[in-house]
Amino acid sequence: MSEINSNLAKLRELMKEQNIDAYVVPSEDAHASEYLAPCDSRRAFITGFTGSAGCAVITQTEARCWTDGRYWLQAQKQLEQGWSLMKTGLPETPTWGQWLKSDLPPSSRIGIDPTLIPYSETTTLRSTLQSPSNLVAIDTNLIDQIWTPPDRPSRPANPIFHLGDEFTGETVGQKLGRLRDKLRRIGSPGLVVASLDEIAWLFNLRGSDIPYNPVFFAYAILTREDCTLFANPASLDNTVRKYLQSNGVAVLDYQKIWGALENWQKQLKVERSQPSNPNGVDVEMERGEPKRAKLEQDGDQGVKKDEQEKEKEEKVKKTDQVLIDTKSSWAVAKAVGEDFVEVRRSMVEEFKAKKNATEIEGFRQSHIRDGVALVRYFAWLEDVVNKGERWNEFDAAEILEGYRKENKWFKGLSFTTISSTGPNAAIIHYKPPEEGSAVIEKEQMYLCDSGAQYLDGTTDVTRTLHFGTPTENQRRAFTRVLQGHIALDTVIFPQGTTGYVLDILARRALWSDGLDYRHSTSHGVGSYLNVHEGPHGVGQRPAYNEVPLQEGMVMSNEPGYYEDGKWGIRIEGIDIIGRAETRENFGGKGWLGLEQVTMCPIQTSLVELNLLTQPEKDWLNAYHAEVLEKLTPLVKETGDERALTWLERECRSV
């Protein structure tokens, strides 16, 4: 019996002890993180599938793993015998909740760790199942009882550091003030912040508890008067503690979040059992204990007028409930009290997504420096491949990282480099293994999706190259992908438009040839934070139709095409959404456009020029002229003549 199947047998015995018929193992950690600390990779442990998205469901007779189109090929390779792959997104594939309802008896008990499933999903799941009582919270994670030290890595507690205002463009006091202003206008007593990137952004702190993501394990509670950060004390030095204290932020141990939330629930019960107070006395929570808020003063009338004006400008949905976001766990809701919480899209995420002027300039500058590393890498790679040297995908990616390390303010990669040749390029989120990576061949397509973390920005760029003679089909598909990239990059759209609406622009050229791709076209990008951030994006997910694209948001533009088992193509750059000047302003809406900040040539030898319109050729030439102008001085500073020659050649007009 393999180790994976042995673990399944152990898990099924624990399920019998808990009297549950099915056990759900999500991909995420207690903070709904996409990328995980190694100790939280529970779904990967039990399934063998290491992709970043998916959900496993185990019964006494079956084991199924759901994942989306980015990972189907990877999952087919990694899932062991005994596991069934459920291809999310296909019409015939039910969601795991629907499958539980249709394939299990009505009285079945479905167990899940309440810290690992968003409360918003439990409400949906309860309505899907035969009875809400079918969903059972298992407080002691069953995977953790099988996966133990020394096999299971310990939880990291790396140092937390302050990111200066010269990079953030806004102090923690200003951020807290904006959030409290909104809480007052909504009428909410406070909110719980559980997403790690939101906490890092809010307090202008960064860490390294999760690979590639400069975040740290923490929770935060913000009320109209108080703010508490719950983090590992070992990660906080005196400098950071004093910084937080000077900004009115109390610090408690990470594990004390649960007691604080339970105390808040007690206070809310007491408060709401009392008749409403005509004098405006409010009950707040400070460090888990009740605190009397100040009585309203005469001078507050002016503040109220300002708030009323703001409410007229934006639609404010009032509530007296504690706010938790759509990714906050069932455990958080249970601790505060399900009767006392309201799920809304995170206002912290909303503020974080709209970059300020300092962050926007940081994106521009970090992408220029990053472009230098990419140019040096691609020039080197072309040279060694043409010389007949044998370099595999993994070792080549190490060379790219080496070039990036030479850049100012480099802090690490923003994700594992997808260095993929030939059929591996068709695996959308391929990760080259350290041992056994494929050799990069001259006559195969090479796709490189990579990014870096700099103090002033996060990068994410994909370029596809061919060092020999591409086929006609490869050139045609590459050109269709390029046309989709250009179409999205050049769009002008009215404020209020969602990414769901714009997605067709990136696919239109591919669709004309009957081609498509199984991933979203765009995701948000953090500022020296997670390379994937919400709430916005461009794609076919219904969620992208709920959030309009707004000025200051940063997003990727990455259409692609993949011939399973043969080759893959993707062209990705990062865009900043900004105001667009238009001849008219129909409806007084205001209009927006995109500013491309990624600076790296697109291989024109892969382009079928007769398929491009003149405006598309003009875009390509203008883009390459900008790349050449911005990168040439920095490439010259490196003294890399090979890179300079390659840059000048690749940026020639077509």
N, C-alpha and C positions, 0 to 999 in steps of 0.2 A: 504494500500500500504506500502511495506517495505521501510526502509530508502534508501536502494540501488536503488530500482525502482523509488523512489521519486527523487533521485539525477539524475537518467537517464532522467526523464521527464524535470527537470530543464536544463540539458545539451542540450536536443533537442530544447528547446526554444532558448537558446543562439546560437545554430547552425543556426536556422532560421534567427536570427538577423544578423549573419555574412554571410548569404547567402552561406552556405556550405552544401553539401549533406552527407558528412561523416566526422567524426573527429577521429583522430588517437591518442591514449594515450600510448606511450611507457612506459616501466618499468623504464628507466634510468633517471638520473638527467642531469643537464646541462654539466656535466663532464663525461658522459657515465659511471657512477659508477654502479657496480653490486649491491653493498649493499648501502642503502640509509639512509640519515638522515630522521627521521619520517616525517618532513614537506614536503619531496619530494616524498612520497609514493602515487603518484596520481593514478596510475593504480590500486593499492590495494584499494584505497578509492572508486573508481567508480565501481569496480567489486566485491569486497569482497575477492578476491583471493590474498593471501599474499606471494606467492612464489617469488623468486628473479629474475625470468626470464619470459618474456612474453610480449604480446602487445595486447591492446584492440582496437577494431574498432567499432564505433557506427554510425549507420544511423538512419533515422527517424522510421524505422520499425524493425531493427535488432541490436543486440549487441553480438559481438563475441570476444572471448579471445583465443589467440594463446599461447601455451607453449609447452616445450619439455617433453620427457619421464620421466624426473626426477620428474615432478610435476603433471602428469596426475591424479593420485589418489587424491592428495591434492586438485587440482582444481575441480574435480568432487564433492568433499565434500563441498567446499567453495563457488563456483559460485551459485548465487541465480537464481530463476526462471526468465526467460527472457534472460538469457545469454546462449550462445552456446559455448562449448569447442571445439577448433580446435587443434587437436593433431599433433603438428609439428614433422616432421620426417616420418610420414606414407606416403606411395606413393600416396594415394588418397587425402591427405590434401594439398591444395594450400597454398602458402605463402599469407600473408595478402595483399601484393601488387597485386598478381595474382587474388585474390578474388575480390579486388576492381575493377579490369579491367573487369572481367567476369560477375560480378553480378550487377554492377552499369551502368547506361546509359553513353554513351561516353562523354557527355558534363558535367558530374558530377564534382563538385568542392570538393576536399579532403583537409581538413584543418589540420594543425599540428603546434605545437609550434616549431619554428625553432631552439630554444636552446636545444631541446630534441631529435633531430634526427641527426645522423652524416651526414656531407655533402656528404660523399662517398655513403651513402645509398640513398640520394635524387637523385643523378645522375642515380642510378640503377632504382629507382622508377619511375623517369620521363620517362625512356626508356620503362618501363613496361606499364605505363598508355597510354591511347589513344593520349594524348597530354601533353607536359611538363607543359602547363599552367593549367592543372587540379590540380596540387599541389599548395596549397595556404598557405603561411606563416601567421599564426595568432599570432601576437606578444604578445597579452595579453592572457595568458593561460586560457582556458575556465573552467578547473577544479578549478583553483584558485578563480574564481568568485563564485563558489558554496561552496567550502571548505574554510571556513574563520575562523579566531579566534573567540571565544576561542576553537572551535573544532579542528582547525588545529594548530599543535605545531609551535612554533616560530623557526626561523632559528638559529641554535647554533652558538656561537662565543666564543668557548673555547680557553684557552691559547695555544699558539704555543711555543714549546721549541726546543732548539738546541740539536741534538744527536751528542755526541763527536766523534772525529776521532778514538778513541780507539774501537768504535763499527762499524763505517762506513768504515774505512780503506782507505779513500780517502777524501781530502778536497774539499769544494765547488769550490775553485779556480782551482783545478786539473780537476774537472768535467766540468766546464765551458770551460777550455782550450781545452779539448778533443772535445767538441761539436763545438767550434769555428774553430778548425782545420778542422773538417769535413765540416763545412759550407763553408770555404774558398775553399776547394778542390771541392766541389759541384758547387760553384759559386752562392749560394743562399744568399740573403741579410739577412735572418734570419728566425726564426721559432716561432710559437705560441705553448706553452705547456698548455694543458687544462686538462689532466688527473691528478687527485689529488695525486695518488701514485707516479707519475713521478715527480711532483713538490716537494713532500716531500723528495724523494730520491735526486733530483738535489741539493737542498739547505741544505741537512742534517738537516732537520727540521721535527718535528712530532707534531701531534695534536690529537684531539679526537672529531671532529665534526660529524663523522659517527661511530655508534656503531661497535666495534670490529676491526675497521680499523683506525690506528693511523695517520689520514690525516686531512687536514683542507681545507676550501673552498678558492681557489686561482686560478689565472691564472698567466702565465709568458710569457714575450716576450724576446727572446734572439736574438741579432744581433751580427755581427762580433766584435763590440766594446762595446756594452752596454747590460745591463740586467735589467729588471724591474719585480718585484714581485707585483702582485695586490692581496691584502689580506685585511681582516677586521682589521682596525687599533686597535680596542679594544682587539684583540687577541695577539698583539705584544707588549711585554714590552721593556724597554730601552736596556736590555741586548741583546735581539734578534735583535733589530734595529741596535745596534752598531756592532754586529757580521756581519750582512748583509752589512752594510756600509763599513766595513773593507775589505770585499771581492768584492767591486765594484758593489753591487746590490742595485738599487734604490727601494723604496717601495712606492706604491700608493694604494689608496682605491680600494677595490674589484670591485666596480661598474664602476670605471674609465677605465676599460679594453676596453669598447666599444668606448669611445671617442678616446683612443689611437690607436685602430685599424682603425677607420675611418680617423684619421689624417695620419696614415701610407698609407692608400689608396690614399689620396690626394697627398702625397709626391711621391708615385710611379707613379701617373698619370703625375705629373710635370716632374719627372726624365725621363720617357719614351717618353715624348713629345719632349725632347731635343735630338739633334744629339749625338751620342756616343762620350764620352770625351777621346781624345787620351792620356791625361796625367794621366789617371787612377783615376780621382776623383770619389768618390762614395758618394752616399747619404744614410745616416743611420738614424735610428729613436731612439731618446733618449727622454724618458718620453713623447712620443707623439708629439715631435717637431723635425724639420729637424736638422741634424747635418752634417757638412762637415767632411768627413774622411780625414786623412792625405794623402798627396801625397806620392806615392811610392818612397822609398829611395833606394840608391844603395845597402845597406846592405840587402834589402829584396830579392835580387837575390838568396842568399843562402837558404832562407826559401822556395822560389819557387822550388828550386831543390829538397828539402826534400819532398815537396808536390807531385812533379812529381814521385818520387820514391814510395811514398805511393800509388799513383794512379795505378802504375804498379802492386803492390801487391794485390790490391782489385779493382774490377770493380766499377768505379765511374760514376754514371749517372748525367751529368751536368744539371743544370737549373738555371735560374735567377729569379725564382718565390719564393714567401714566402712559406715556408713549413708548412703544417698542417698535422696531422696524420689521420689515418683512422677512429678514434673515435671523432675527432673535429667536432663541431656542424655546421649545416647549417648557424646559426647566426654568427659564427666566420668567415666563408667564405664570407658571405654577407658583414660583416663589413670591412674586408680587401679588398674585391672586388673579385668576382668569377673569373675574368680575371687575377688576380694577384696571385692566390694560386695554389699550386700543392699538391695533396694528396699523401703521402708516408707513409710506415710503420714508426713509430716513432723511431728516432735514440736514443732518451732518453730511451725509453722502451728497445731497443736493448742493450744499455750499462748497464742498470739496471739489465737485466736478467742474465748477466754474472757476477757472484759474484767474488769478489777479495778474497785473502787469509784470510784476517781478517773476512770477512763475512762467509766464508766457515767454519772456525774454530768456529765461533759463532753458526752456525747451529749444528755442532757436540756437542758442550757443552750444548746448550739449550735443545737438544733432550735427552741427558742423564739425566739432571735434571727433564725434563718433564716425562721421563720414570719412575722415582721414584714415582711421584704423581700417575701415572696410575697403577703401581703395588700396591701401598697402597690402591687405590680405588677398584680395582678388588678383592683384598684379602678381604677387608671389605665387599664388596657386596656379594661375595660368602658366607661369614660367616653369614651375616644377613638373606640371603635367605634360607640357610640350617637350620637356627634356626626357620624358620617360621615367621620371622618379615615381616610386610607388608610395603614395601617401593615403592612409585610410581616413575615413570620415572623422573619427574621434581625434586623431593626432592633428589633423588639419584644423579642427575647431580650437585646439589648444594654441595653435599659432595665432589665430584670430584673437583669442583672449589676451595673448601676450602683447599684441599691438594695442589693444584697448587699455591695458594696464599702463601704458606710457602716457595716456591722456590725463590732463589735469582734472582733479576732483573725481577720478574713477573710484568707485566703492565696490564694484563686483558686477556680475552678470545679472540681467533682469529675468532670465529663465535659462534653462538648459539649451545650448545651441543646437538647433535642428540642422545638422550638417548631413545632407542626404544625397546619395547618388543613385541613378538608375531607378530600379523598382522601389527602393526605400523612400524616394521622393514622393511616391504616391501615398505614403503613410503620413497623414496630415500632421500629426504631432509626434513624429519619429524622434527617438532619442538614440544616438549612436552609442553602442556599448563600448566600454573601454577595451574589452577583449573581443576580437572577432568582427570589428567594423569592416564594412566593404571598402575596397580600394577605389579611389576616385579615378574613373576612366575617362579618357579624352573623348570617346564617342558616346558618352552618356550625358543626359541632363543632370545638372548639379543644382540642387535647391538649398539655399542657406537662409534660415530664419533665425535671427539672433538679436540680442539687445543688451544694454548695459545700464547700470545704475550710476549716476553722477550726483553730486551734491545739488546740482542745479537742474536736474531733469532725468527722465527715464526714456530710454530709446527702445525701439522695436522695429526692425526693418527686414524685409525679405527680398532677396534678389535670386533670380534663376539664370544660370549661364550654361552655355555649351561651348566646350573648348575645341570641338572638331567640326563635323558637318551635320547639322540637325536635319531631321526628315521634314518633308513638306507638312505632314500633320502636326509636328511639333511647332514649326514656325507659325502655322495658321492658328493653332490653339494659343500660342504665346501672344500673338497679335490680338486675338479676341480678348484675352485677359487684360492686355494693355489698354485696349479701347474701353473696357469697363472701368479700369483704374482712372483713366482720363475723364470719362463721363462723370464720375462721382467727384473728382477733384475740381472740376470746372463748374459744377452746378451752382446756380443762384436760387435761393428758395426763401419764401416768406417766413417770418417768425411764427412759431407754432407748429411748424412741420416736424414730423417724427422721422426717425431713421427707418422705420418700417416702410414708409412711403417711398423713400429714396433708394431702397435696396434694388429695385428693378433696373436702375441706371447701370449698376455694376454688372448686371447679368444679361442685359439686353443683347450685347454683341455675341456673347456665348450662346444665348438662346437662339439666335438667328442660325447657328450651325447645329442646333440640337444638343448643346453642351450645357453643363451646370456644375456646381460644386456643393458639397455637403457641410458647409460651415457658414457662419455669419460673415458678413462683409466687413464689419467694423466692431471694435470695442473701445471703450474709454481707456485712457492711460493716466496713471498717477504721476505726481510731481515728486521725484525721488521717493516713489511708493510702488504699489503693486502695478505690474505692467498691464493687468486686466482690472478695470474698475467700472462701476456703474454710475448712474442708472441708465445711461444712454448707450446707443450703439446703432449700427445699421445692419439689418438682417430680417429674416422672416419669422423671428420669434414674436408672438403677440405682445410680450413685455416691451418690445421696442416701439410699439404703437402707443404706449402709455406716457412716454416722456418726450417732450419736444426737444429738439436740438437747440442749444442756446449759445449766445455769444460767450466766449471764454472756455467752452468745453474743448477738450482735446480728444481726438479719436484716430484710430487706424483706418486705412483704406487698403483692403487686401483681398481682391477677387483672385480666384485660382481655377485650375483645372487639373484633374488627376486621372491618369489611365492606370487602373488597378493592376499591380504586378509589373508595370512597365516604367512609367515616369510620372513626374508631377511638375506643375508650374504654379508659382504664386508671385505676385508683385505687391509689395506692401510698403507703404509710407505712412508717416504721421501727419495729421492735419490739425490746425487750430481753427476753430469756428470764429469768424469775426464779421463785423458789419460790412455789407456790400453797397457800393454806390450804384444806384439804378436811375434810369432816366425818369421814371415815375415812381410813385409810392402808393399803389392801389390799396385802398382800404386803410391807409395809414398804418399798416402793419409793421413796416420796417423789414429789410431784407438782409439775408446772411449769405456768406460764401466761405470757402475753405482756403487756408494758407498752408501749403506744403512746406514742412520743415526738414524732412529727411533729405539728406544730401549725399546721394550715391548714384552713379550712372546706371541706366537701364540698358542692357545689352542690345544694341540696335541690329547686330548681325542675326538676331533671332526674330526680327520683325519682318513681316511680309508687307513691304511698303505700299504695294498697290491696293491693299485693303484699307489703308488709312486715308481719311479725308484730309484736306489741306489744313483745317483748324487743328486736327489731331497731330499732324506733322509740326505745325507751328508750336503747339504745346510742348512736344518732345524736344524741339530745338531750344525753346526758351528755357525749359527746365535744365537742360544740359549746359546752357550758357551760364545759368545761375550757379549750378554745381561747380563748374570750372572756375568761376570768379571767386566763390567763397572758399573753395578747398585749396586752390593753387598755392596761396601764401603759406598755409600751414603744412602742406605736403613738402614744400621747399625747405621749411624749417627742419624737417626730419632728415633731410639729406638723402631721401630715398628716390634716386633717379628713375629706378624701374617703375615705381608707383606714379611718378609725375608723367612719364611717357605713356603709361597705361591710361591715366586720367585724361590726358589730352586727346588720345586716340578715341576713347569711348565717348567723349563729349563732342565729337565732330557732328556737324549738321547733317541731316538726311535730306 
